[in-house]
């Protein structure tokens, strides 16, 4: 595509060199991915500056640069205020603006994004509305997997996914919108039919430094022109303020006045039963999903669907037919009336929600195996230790993607919170050994809760990802403990 066409709606501060005859064959922001005919974006980050890789991009075949300052190179340069915002616009132009042919639903929040997004997509597809999904578990439409590794892909990948989904017949796309994606302008220029907030609790403070900056970033998605309609959790501290400030919000919850809410809800090991009030329409709902936090996820999904105009019959039918989301409160029958739960919970609020939900399943022993990731928010480690020590009968602190940190140091920081409230815990660095120990402690009606990884299929340490699965480990070790052949 001609570069001049790609630059539509891009505000250039300065153009260096001749660009009229340049044809672009690919877009890149990593110099290693550049090939002959590439347009290279010089992005700045907290740990790097893409302007320093302009020469390497040239050597690999780049024919033009998008940059924020004039560089000493003979390559043509388009100097802009923000290379990231320019990348969003140019990527959209490169793929013929596919998002304009789709209805986008964006869900942000600390916890619940993945589950809620899958609930919305499931009901829309059941209702015959062809829907794709982009998030932590990947990008999917109609059984096809579109290559994606980040919760919210970079604009080049995102627009490619939109393009491919639209060509395959998608009408709607449900997206998880991460705080990092908002901060780095990954969604700049997109228009969402609905933007939703699940909740805001502590996470990513290694990057955002404090809750004020973190919450403001989340709220930026909901306060500016990104969203045509807003769906907000009225029971969330930050959501409640937004509902009071913004007349276009449609709210959901359990305790504060809102448009969509549940009442007479009953939780059990078999699921949740409740009465649903949608703008004064009353429906009885019974699902196999357990826990109060999953009820919140369902209410968020229901409200989004209602705002989209999906009829009540399809909403109720779709919610009743919901299935487990991979890595989110997944139950494993261990036999002998023992159960394991695998969940992605990796924040204080997420861990608390899971353990509270499991307590509704059993009045017997809960054994919790969990850790915290390395090179991430260290402040939450003792908090999560204290939570596990409070809500589980016994805890085993273990390793979870230590990355470039010492695993034992992470475990010790979690232990600082744990020992404030209990002495019923062990520290076992090997995640497999920790799970084996947890399984061996179970009696009838006891539950082993393994948190932090969910559907992740690797352990990352010192820059190397080694294949690993909590699901496979639990099933294999359980067979060994039962004396079965593996």
Wavefront OBJ file of the C-alpha trace (Angstrom):
o trace
v 0.000 0.000 0.000
v 1.210 3.515 -0.786
v 2.630 5.299 2.252
v 0.679 8.453 1.440
v -2.543 6.442 1.758
v -1.464 4.948 5.066
v -0.872 8.430 6.495
v -4.539 9.420 6.257
v -5.603 11.049 9.568
v -1.994 11.042 10.848
v -0.835 14.488 11.980
v 2.823 14.795 10.975
v 4.980 17.450 12.644
v 7.619 17.108 9.960
v 8.378 14.965 6.910
v 12.024 14.345 6.099
v 12.790 13.012 2.619
v 10.593 12.071 -0.317
v 7.668 9.768 0.468
v 5.344 10.033 -2.556
v 6.556 6.877 -4.315
v 7.074 4.642 -1.265
v 5.109 1.392 -1.124
v 4.774 -0.345 2.243
v 4.514 -4.134 2.406
v 4.525 -4.602 6.201
v 4.395 -2.715 9.504
v 6.920 -3.384 12.298
v 7.876 -1.992 15.699
v 10.558 -4.626 16.356
v 13.661 -4.160 14.204
v 14.197 -7.934 14.158
v 10.883 -8.381 12.306
v 11.645 -5.835 9.607
v 11.908 -7.025 6.008
v 12.323 -5.299 2.665
v 9.531 -2.743 2.255
v 8.673 -2.390 5.956
v 7.519 0.763 7.696
v 9.294 0.885 11.078
v 7.782 2.551 14.144
v 10.256 3.974 16.674
v 8.424 3.394 19.963
v 9.573 4.600 23.354
v 8.981 2.535 26.481
v 10.061 2.445 30.102
v 13.015 0.179 29.367
v 13.843 0.904 25.709
v 13.827 3.505 22.941
v 13.000 2.281 19.453
v 14.793 5.262 17.932
v 18.037 3.502 18.847
v 17.133 0.643 16.488
v 16.437 2.736 13.396
v 19.751 1.806 11.777
v 19.142 -1.901 12.353
v 15.676 -1.502 10.842
v 17.243 0.154 7.801
v 19.755 -2.686 7.420
v 16.899 -5.216 7.531
v 14.995 -3.449 4.744
v 12.885 -0.672 6.268
v 11.974 2.002 3.713
v 10.621 4.652 6.079
v 10.490 5.539 9.781
v 7.718 6.817 12.005
v 9.527 8.646 14.804
v 9.169 11.339 17.450
v 12.369 13.202 16.580
v 14.529 13.695 13.500
v 17.176 10.980 13.250
v 20.548 10.933 11.510
v 19.683 8.572 8.681
v 19.040 8.821 4.966
v 15.730 6.952 5.356
v 12.600 9.061 4.874
v 11.059 9.994 8.245
v 7.580 10.950 9.368
v 8.013 12.855 12.633
v 4.925 12.717 14.861
v 3.937 13.642 18.402
v 3.325 10.026 19.358
v 4.627 7.047 17.390
v 2.219 4.794 19.265
v -0.877 6.777 18.295
v 0.378 7.031 14.727
v 0.896 3.258 14.708
v -2.730 2.694 15.721
v -4.031 4.894 12.914
v -1.647 3.532 10.264
v -2.318 -0.095 11.242
v -6.037 0.537 10.846
v -5.478 2.087 7.403
v -3.166 -0.768 6.364
v -5.892 -3.337 7.063
v -8.653 -1.175 5.498
v -10.197 -0.108 8.818
v -11.840 -3.454 9.660
v -13.049 -2.284 13.080
v -15.548 0.001 11.304
v -17.357 -3.125 10.047
v -17.464 -4.734 13.506
v -19.264 -3.994 16.750
v -16.584 -3.912 19.463
v -17.220 -4.680 23.121
v -14.378 -3.756 25.488
v -14.121 -5.068 29.050
v -11.616 -3.620 31.495
v -10.995 -4.282 35.184
v -8.539 -6.039 37.469
v -10.388 -9.349 37.739
v -13.149 -10.971 35.717
v -12.271 -9.672 32.237
v -11.597 -13.082 30.716
v -14.624 -14.824 32.196
v -16.997 -11.972 31.380
v -15.710 -11.697 27.813
v -16.253 -15.434 27.271
v -19.746 -15.208 28.792
v -20.697 -12.364 26.415
v -19.249 -14.137 23.366
v -20.937 -17.412 24.314
v -24.399 -15.868 24.582
v -23.990 -13.811 21.393
v -22.915 -16.889 19.437
v -25.785 -18.937 20.912
v -28.130 -16.177 19.740
v -26.798 -16.511 16.189
v -24.689 -13.346 16.307
v -21.242 -14.246 14.973
v -18.748 -13.178 17.610
v -14.977 -13.280 17.998
v -13.040 -12.912 21.228
v -9.624 -11.402 21.987
v -8.016 -11.736 25.407
v -5.760 -13.560 27.822
v -6.649 -16.978 26.405
v -5.986 -15.874 22.822
v -8.021 -14.680 19.841
v -10.746 -16.960 18.470
v -13.638 -16.910 16.043
v -15.757 -19.787 14.799
v -13.308 -22.387 16.063
v -10.309 -20.696 14.437
v -7.335 -19.487 16.477
v -5.813 -16.168 15.380
v -2.221 -15.781 16.504
v -2.106 -13.592 19.625
v 0.036 -13.677 22.764
v -1.017 -10.592 24.742
v -4.273 -9.847 26.572
v -4.687 -6.803 24.327
v -2.466 -7.193 21.219
v -0.403 -4.314 19.826
v -2.255 -2.245 17.173
v -0.609 -4.005 14.216
v -1.603 -7.463 15.471
v -4.975 -6.204 16.667
v -5.947 -4.742 13.303
v -4.752 -7.912 11.548
v -6.997 -9.978 13.837
v -9.953 -7.650 13.211
v -9.326 -7.933 9.460
v -9.126 -11.735 9.502
v -12.171 -12.125 11.761
v -14.252 -9.764 9.638
v -13.267 -11.654 6.467
v -14.404 -14.873 8.177
v -17.821 -13.383 8.882
v -17.566 -11.939 12.395
v -20.118 -9.289 13.349
v -19.055 -8.664 16.965
v -15.690 -8.831 18.724
v -15.441 -8.974 22.511
v -12.081 -7.694 23.805
v -10.301 -7.643 27.116
v -8.806 -4.173 27.542
v -5.800 -4.216 29.865
v -4.454 -1.254 31.805
v -1.152 -1.503 29.938
v -3.014 -1.375 26.615
v -4.796 1.810 27.671
v -1.570 3.391 28.944
v 0.377 2.558 25.769
v -2.419 3.737 23.408
v -2.925 0.273 21.925
v -6.642 0.994 21.496
v -6.217 4.576 20.293
v -8.757 5.412 17.593
v -11.076 2.468 18.294
v -14.764 3.018 18.969
v -16.508 0.520 21.227
v -20.230 -0.132 21.107
v -19.989 -0.962 24.821
v -17.205 -0.442 27.340
v -17.523 -2.270 30.653
v -15.824 -2.151 34.051
v -15.688 -5.281 36.211
v -13.743 -3.911 39.198
v -10.551 -2.133 40.170
v -8.383 -3.694 42.872
v -4.627 -3.824 43.468
v -2.484 -5.121 40.613
v 0.421 -4.046 38.376
v 1.773 -1.564 40.927
v 5.269 -2.523 39.784
v 4.408 -0.566 36.632
v 1.841 2.012 37.774
v 3.467 2.581 41.206
v 0.239 3.418 43.046
v -3.511 2.804 42.923
v -4.218 6.380 41.868
v -2.304 6.009 38.599
v -3.551 2.469 38.013
v -7.221 3.341 38.585
v -6.947 6.532 36.509
v -5.613 4.518 33.579
v -8.545 2.106 33.773
v -10.990 4.982 34.071
v -9.456 6.767 31.074
v -10.934 4.052 28.860
v -14.377 4.738 30.320
v -14.258 8.522 30.594
v -13.121 9.565 27.119
v -14.606 9.029 23.672
v -13.742 5.332 23.350
v -17.173 4.014 24.343
v -20.649 4.669 23.012
v -22.243 2.981 26.038
v -20.867 2.203 29.499
v -21.633 -0.799 31.725
v -20.341 -0.291 35.262
v -20.177 -2.328 38.479
v -22.057 -0.111 40.959
v -20.631 -2.072 43.908
v -17.032 -1.294 42.964
v -15.492 1.689 44.759
v -14.381 3.338 41.527
v -17.383 2.186 39.521
v -19.817 3.725 41.970
v -18.182 7.149 41.493
v -18.376 6.776 37.740
v -22.075 5.866 37.864
v -22.796 8.988 39.909
v -20.785 11.189 37.530
v -21.962 9.833 34.188
v -25.585 9.733 33.098
v -24.905 7.338 30.221
v -23.739 4.548 32.536
v -25.837 1.405 32.799
v -25.095 -0.207 36.148
v -25.172 -3.684 37.668
v -24.512 -5.068 41.125
v -25.849 -6.755 44.231
v -25.905 -4.101 46.949
v -26.112 -0.570 45.548
v -29.018 0.808 43.476
v -28.488 -0.269 39.853
v -30.230 -1.159 36.597
v -29.454 -4.889 36.566
v -29.138 -6.903 39.770
v -29.608 -10.331 41.325
v -31.540 -11.211 44.468
v -32.359 -14.331 46.479
v -29.118 -15.873 45.226
v -27.975 -19.237 46.553
v -24.481 -20.672 46.050
v -23.636 -24.359 46.207
v -21.022 -26.804 44.955
v -23.295 -27.473 41.973
v -23.632 -23.859 40.870
v -25.629 -20.708 41.524
v -29.353 -20.027 41.563
v -30.775 -16.508 41.614
v -33.514 -14.166 40.472
v -32.438 -11.602 37.897
v -33.892 -8.127 37.587
v -33.106 -6.494 34.231
v -34.720 -3.076 34.129
v -37.654 -4.564 36.131
v -37.883 -7.733 34.020
v -37.651 -10.668 36.455
v -36.169 -14.008 35.423
v -35.059 -17.064 37.422
v -31.528 -18.216 36.555
v -29.728 -21.436 37.414
v -26.151 -21.986 36.250
v -23.316 -24.392 36.983
v -20.951 -21.467 37.697
v -20.044 -21.101 41.373
v -19.168 -18.163 43.593
v -20.245 -14.571 44.147
v -17.539 -13.179 41.881
v -18.857 -15.329 39.029
v -22.316 -13.935 39.718
v -20.828 -10.463 39.236
v -19.263 -11.637 35.960
v -22.648 -12.907 34.803
v -24.376 -9.648 35.749
v -21.758 -7.682 33.817
v -22.246 -9.926 30.773
v -26.043 -9.741 31.038
v -25.967 -5.935 31.217
v -23.663 -5.710 28.188
v -25.977 -8.016 26.249
v -29.026 -5.997 27.232
v -27.355 -2.759 26.108
v -26.492 -4.428 22.796
v -30.197 -5.151 22.293
v -30.106 -8.939 22.647
v -33.589 -10.153 23.545
v -34.313 -11.409 27.049
v -35.084 -14.957 25.961
v -31.677 -15.349 24.292
v -29.886 -13.777 27.268
v -31.539 -16.077 29.812
v -31.048 -19.168 27.651
v -27.413 -18.298 26.979
v -26.595 -17.631 30.633
v -28.169 -20.923 31.702
v -26.011 -22.766 29.142
v -22.694 -21.189 30.145
v -19.746 -23.543 30.408
v -16.505 -23.263 32.365
v -13.891 -20.861 31.039
v -10.511 -22.580 30.789
v -8.347 -21.807 33.807
v -11.121 -20.010 35.675
v -12.450 -21.907 38.710
v -12.190 -25.244 36.911
v -13.211 -28.256 39.002
v -11.365 -31.588 38.835
v -13.002 -34.637 40.410
v -10.220 -36.512 42.175
v -12.439 -39.394 43.244
v -13.150 -40.455 46.818
v -15.213 -37.238 47.217
v -12.144 -35.040 46.847
v -11.937 -32.043 44.515
v -9.247 -29.834 43.000
v -9.859 -26.315 41.735
v -7.554 -24.621 39.202
v -7.801 -20.857 38.816
v -5.778 -17.999 37.322
v -6.195 -15.855 40.479
v -2.971 -13.874 40.825
v -4.117 -10.755 42.680
v -5.178 -10.295 46.318
v -8.818 -9.755 45.390
v -8.793 -12.653 42.914
v -7.352 -15.075 45.485
v -9.845 -13.966 48.128
v -12.760 -14.387 45.703
v -11.726 -17.915 44.764
v -11.225 -19.062 48.353
v -14.567 -17.557 49.394
v -16.271 -19.334 46.495
v -14.676 -22.656 47.446
v -15.768 -22.223 51.043
v -19.330 -22.180 49.721
v -18.623 -25.621 48.230
v -17.413 -27.319 51.401
v -17.250 -26.949 55.166
v -14.264 -29.292 55.228
v -10.595 -28.556 54.679
v -9.325 -26.187 51.982
v -5.670 -26.562 50.995
v -4.350 -23.684 48.880
v -1.254 -23.918 46.653
v -0.124 -20.621 45.141
v 2.809 -18.313 44.447
v 3.500 -14.909 42.898
v 5.220 -14.053 39.638
v 8.694 -12.561 39.594
v 9.507 -9.081 38.241
v 5.952 -8.022 38.951
v 4.213 -6.101 41.752
v 6.037 -7.221 44.910
v 3.746 -5.246 47.225
v 0.921 -7.733 46.766
v 2.970 -10.741 47.896
v 2.532 -10.442 51.704
v -1.077 -9.351 51.154
v -1.807 -12.553 49.245
v -0.021 -14.555 51.919
v -2.266 -13.060 54.570
v -5.377 -13.714 52.490
v -4.510 -17.369 51.894
v -3.650 -17.797 55.565
v -7.004 -16.332 56.539
v -9.326 -18.141 54.118
v -7.626 -21.532 53.606
v -7.186 -24.146 56.312
v -3.682 -24.913 55.081
v -1.484 -23.214 52.482
v 1.558 -24.236 50.477
v 3.564 -21.322 49.106
v 5.362 -22.259 45.900
v 6.932 -20.924 42.724
v 5.012 -19.230 39.896
v 6.942 -17.802 36.939
v 9.890 -16.412 38.945
v 11.271 -14.889 35.738
v 14.553 -13.216 36.719
v 13.957 -13.147 40.483
v 15.093 -15.647 43.084
v 12.079 -17.952 43.672
v 12.957 -18.363 47.348
v 12.953 -14.579 47.826
v 9.436 -14.349 46.383
v 8.248 -17.184 48.624
v 9.763 -15.471 51.685
v 7.947 -12.225 50.872
v 4.624 -14.089 50.623
v 5.437 -15.837 53.912
v 5.777 -12.466 55.674
v 2.031 -11.976 55.305
v 1.131 -15.617 55.881
v 2.803 -15.918 59.267
v 0.874 -12.897 60.567
v -2.312 -14.959 60.639
v -1.405 -18.655 60.743
v 1.285 -21.270 61.198
v -0.599 -23.754 59.007
v 1.579 -23.544 55.927
v 4.612 -24.932 54.145
v 7.038 -23.377 51.664
v 7.924 -25.702 48.770
v 9.773 -24.219 45.811
v 8.886 -26.983 43.318
v 5.336 -26.375 42.111
v 4.894 -30.056 41.251
v 6.056 -31.133 44.709
v 3.795 -28.508 46.326
v 0.779 -29.931 44.486
v 1.763 -33.501 45.397
v 1.951 -32.456 49.052
v -1.422 -30.711 48.847
v -3.101 -33.734 47.261
v -1.704 -36.025 49.953
v -3.374 -33.928 52.657
v -6.924 -34.307 51.312
v -9.652 -36.336 52.986
v -13.277 -36.792 51.892
v -15.004 -33.520 50.899
v -11.725 -31.569 51.133
v -10.694 -29.243 48.294
v -7.276 -28.457 46.867
v -7.149 -24.955 45.351
v -4.256 -24.302 42.945
v -4.018 -20.641 41.944
v -1.907 -18.367 39.787
v -1.494 -20.105 36.449
v -4.905 -21.280 35.302
v -4.654 -22.206 31.621
v -0.995 -21.168 31.335
v 1.099 -24.060 30.048
v 4.594 -22.984 31.040
v 6.849 -21.898 33.889
v 9.098 -18.944 33.042
v 12.493 -18.710 34.720
v 15.667 -16.883 33.683
v 14.240 -16.081 30.250
v 13.275 -19.688 29.488
v 9.721 -21.019 29.283
v 9.444 -24.698 30.226
v 6.274 -26.642 29.468
v 4.125 -27.135 32.553
v 0.386 -27.507 33.288
v -1.396 -27.399 36.667
v -4.175 -29.536 35.175
v -1.863 -32.267 33.923
v 0.206 -32.206 37.106
v -2.863 -32.625 39.329
v -4.301 -35.478 37.261
v -0.978 -37.312 36.987
v -0.059 -36.986 40.674
v -3.561 -37.950 41.762
v -3.274 -41.206 39.806
v 0.108 -41.911 41.406
v -1.262 -41.274 44.916
v -4.164 -43.607 44.208
v -1.728 -46.312 43.118
v -2.802 -46.241 39.476
v -0.436 -46.722 36.553
v 0.548 -43.455 34.859
l 1 2 3 4 5 6 7 8 9 10 11 12 13 14 15 16 17 18 19 20 21 22 23 24 25 26 27 28 29 30 31 32 33 34 35 36 37 38 39 40 41 42 43 44 45 46 47 48 49 50 51 52 53 54 55 56 57 58 59 60 61 62 63 64 65 66 67 68 69 70 71 72 73 74 75 76 77 78 79 80 81 82 83 84 85 86 87 88 89 90 91 92 93 94 95 96 97 98 99 100 101 102 103 104 105 106 107 108 109 110 111 112 113 114 115 116 117 118 119 120 121 122 123 124 125 126 127 128 129 130 131 132 133 134 135 136 137 138 139 140 141 142 143 144 145 146 147 148 149 150 151 152 153 154 155 156 157 158 159 160 161 162 163 164 165 166 167 168 169 170 171 172 173 174 175 176 177 178 179 180 181 182 183 184 185 186 187 188 189 190 191 192 193 194 195 196 197 198 199 200 201 202 203 204 205 206 207 208 209 210 211 212 213 214 215 216 217 218 219 220 221 222 223 224 225 226 227 228 229 230 231 232 233 234 235 236 237 238 239 240 241 242 243 244 245 246 247 248 249 250 251 252 253 254 255 256 257 258 259 260 261 262 263 264 265 266 267 268 269 270 271 272 273 274 275 276 277 278 279 280 281 282 283 284 285 286 287 288 289 290 291 292 293 294 295 296 297 298 299 300 301 302 303 304 305 306 307 308 309 310 311 312 313 314 315 316 317 318 319 320 321 322 323 324 325 326 327 328 329 330 331 332 333 334 335 336 337 338 339 340 341 342 343 344 345 346 347 348 349 350 351 352 353 354 355 356 357 358 359 360 361 362 363 364 365 366 367 368 369 370 371 372 373 374 375 376 377 378 379 380 381 382 383 384 385 386 387 388 389 390 391 392 393 394 395 396 397 398 399 400 401 402 403 404 405 406 407 408 409 410 411 412 413 414 415 416 417 418 419 420 421 422 423 424 425 426 427 428 429 430 431 432 433 434 435 436 437 438 439 440 441 442 443 444 445 446 447 448 449 450 451 452 453 454 455 456 457 458 459 460 461 462 463 464 465 466 467 468 469 470 471 472 473 474 475 476 477 478 479 480 481 482 483 484 485 486
